[in-house]
Amino acid sequence: MNIYDFKVKNREGKEISLKEYEGKVLLIVNTATGCGFTPQYEGLELLYEKYHNNGLEILDFPCDQFGHQAPGTDDEIHEFCTSRYNTQFEQLSKIEVNGDNEHPLYTYLKEKKPNEEINGIKNKMAMKAIEKLSTTCTKDNDIKWNFTKFLVDREGNVLYRYDPTCNPMDMEKDIVKLL
């Protein structure tokens, strides 16, 4: 099994295969529109604009499991992101990333990269506080909060897992290496 074996639903509810992204560098993110990390959409969009033509795809999965910070329908979330942050990257249907109803893609991602490396004392303190708020984070490898990011190479290997405090621009060097 690899990442290209998974199917997800797009915003319109149509099932698509991740095989469509074979040969691309993928940045997979669980997001929320009402989170303190929501401004990271700016950095994600900057990365997308800068590297999309070189093979970067960003797959945005809204998730309402952390403080109910992704309310609304898929269309309402998309409207928010495009009007406020001018996002152009792929925004998929809302999913769950932890628990009994977690999407199989996230089960796979968490198996491949069970923990993120958290850099800096400030970020470590922030993540400790966040973990206490997360009611869906029950296993060590669970997603801790919104804006956890996974970087996948062109062959479908999950190489990096970034914590929610990681600024998208801090991933740029890793993305460039894979492009």
PyMOL commands that set and color helices and strands:
alter all, ss='L'
color gray80, all
select helices_A, chain A and resi 3-5+18-21+40-54+74-85+104-112+121-133+168-178
alter helices_A, ss='H'
color red, helices_A
select strands_A, chain A and resi 7-9+15-17+25-31+56-62+90-91+149-152+158-162
alter strands_A, ss='S'
color yellow, strands_A
deselect
rebuild
show_as cartoon
